[in-house]
Amino acid sequence: MLVCFQLEEGQIVAAPFLYDNKWYRAEVAKVTLDDYNVEDSKVCLYYVDYGDLSTRYKHEVCELRTDFLRLRFQAIECCLARVKPR
């Protein structure tokens, strides 16, 4: 894996998850650049196999090898029919 220098919204990358620090596939949802310190630039990520959102520093996000894109994304948005909150 290589560190991504040019990140764009919609790009699929590899990034560690906040709670276990293990690497997962993620889609770049938003890039927030820090004009004063590039190291402090942040990336909002959607983890495509779990459906979680997280924010990481740009330097923590890496380019994903293309062979890791062959497997379909595992997170599927859904809702339960006829279920109401209490």
Long-range contacts (C-beta under 8 A, 24 or more apart in sequence): 1-62, 1-63, 1-64, 1-65, 2-62, 2-63, 3-59, 3-61, 3-62, 3-63, 4-58, 4-61, 4-62, 4-63, 7-31, 7-43, 7-58, 7-61, 12-48, 12-64, 12-69, 13-45, 13-61, 13-62, 13-63, 13-64, 14-61, 14-62, 14-63, 14-64, 14-68, 15-43, 15-45, 15-47, 15-54, 15-56, 15-60, 15-61, 15-62, 16-56, 16-60, 17-47, 17-52, 17-54, 18-54, 18-56, 23-62, 24-49, 24-50, 25-49, 25-64, 25-68, 25-69, 25-73, 26-54, 26-61, 28-61, 29-53, 31-58, 47-75, 48-73, 48-74, 48-75, 49-73, 49-74, 49-75, 50-74, 50-75, 51-75, 51-77
